Amino acid sequence: MITAMLQYEFMTNAFVAAGVAAVVSGVVGFFLVMRGQTFAGHALSHIGFAGATGAGLIGIAPIWGLLGFTLGAGISMGMLGERITGRDVAIGVVLALALGFGLLFLHYYSGFATQATAILFGNVLAVDRAMIAVLAGLAVLTLAALAVIMRPLVFATLQPELAEAKGVSLRLVSTAFLAIVALAVSECAQIVGVLLVFTLMVGPPAAAQAVTSGLWRGLALSAGLALAEAWLGITLAYYTDWPVSFCIAVLSALTYFVLIATPQRRGRSKVESLAEQQIS
């Protein structure tokens, strides 16, 4: 059955693209959850919608508009530092404004409506080899950048006061990390859409942190869960004719609720305690 499914080029492309995006989402999302910045990922995806629709309006591939807007927003949020903390109302207004601009762009280009639906909810079955190459390039850049800042990132996340006292720039780390998140969001949105980014960037990492007690094991489990959910979601969609993003979202939710209900749950504090060993 699996062999028959993979005879179609669009299915092979879907598995490759989803695999690349899922691994990146699982790894980056692990730190996003650990830092308590999941709302930032949600905000970036919504802001990226305006960029994607605006790019389509002027004839540019939506991913470049999505990438440009999310990067700009991520860097801006990182530079604001602690001043953005607690400003949920202001952020919510900005998100609504971004969606409003996206709607305005759609109003002036009605032919973009189908593509807009793909941006909102994803359409991994339409990914071609050119897009796979773009996603692979972004994945390498994202993971390389994360590797460069990982040590100060963990330090600044778990012991911000001590990190700052030892010369770590919390604002620089935050800005660099949110720029990395923007890259991951842009990739994840190609698979599940901007409205379901949490499916791969928050579900698997949160589930992993609920049952693991180590940083590296948590990262591996988070990426593995995201990959399994993406591939199983595509397979389920193929045999049921349900939307791929729906299947992935259901699997992500089920996995999370099952794992947090297990008696072996260790919680976030255990992850943090062993992660501290990485910076000591």
Buried (B, 14 or more C-beta within 10 A) or exposed (E): EEEEBEEEEEBBBBBBBBBBBBBBBBBBBBBBBBBEBBBBBBBBBBBBBBBBBBBBBEEBBBBBBBBBBBBBBBBEBBBBBEEBEEEEEEBEEBBEEBBEBBEEBBEEBEEBEEBBEBBBBBBBBBBEEEBBEBBBEBBEEBBEBBEEBBEBBBBBBBBBEEBBEEEBBBBBBBBBBBBBBBBBBBBBBBBBBBBBBBBBBBBBBBBBBBBBBBBEBBBBBBBBBBBBBBBBBBBBBBEEEEBBBBBBBBBBBEBBEEBBEEEEEBEBEBBBBBBBEBBE
